[in-house]
Amino acid sequence: MPKAHRPRGYTYDSALRIVTLDIAEDAGAAAIIEHFERVIVDSSIPLDAGCLVDLRHGARIFLFNEVHEFTRWFDGRSRLLQGRRAFITQRPGEMGAANIFCAFLRPRGIEAEVFTDEESAIAWLCSSECRVRAI
């Protein structure tokens, strides 16, 4: 979807129950946090929706201090964002940063994984939702 049609920085697919954040070329941790802040206050998105963070269009690699900043931000908000987190990237350096971030989130009870393709990420996010619906 063109950026002109996504002023909020994210989209929500109610059928899949997945929020997608498409990270812009020059976005850093602050921009991702800003997108998540908007998701939190959007009453049309359930708290247990899965979240897909698409880093494939980014032009920069996240630094360790940005990963740490993002993790600290999640510390106080994990109850507000209860669904799984999937990160998509195809660049080795960014994959490393995303894996470190996922490793920081897991002890906080947040399921997070890194993927190289959108289909696998969506399947993983939906597998959690399917289990919840089956219970």
Number of C-alpha atoms within 10 A of each C-alpha: 7 6 11 7 9 11 9 13 19 19 18 18 12 12 6 15 19 24 22 21 21 23 21 18 12 11 17 19 19 13 14 18 16 12 18 20 12 14 25 15 10 11 9 10 18 18 17 15 23 28 26 27 20 21 24 19 15 18 13 15 19 18 14 12 10 16 20 15 14 19 20 13 15 19 11 9 12 15 13 14 19 17 23 21 23 25 25 24 22 14 14 11 13 19 20 15 18 24 17 16 21 21 16 19 21 12 9 12 12 19 18 23 21 23 20 17 14 17 11 14 22 18 12 18 25 18 11 15 19 11 9 9 7 6 5
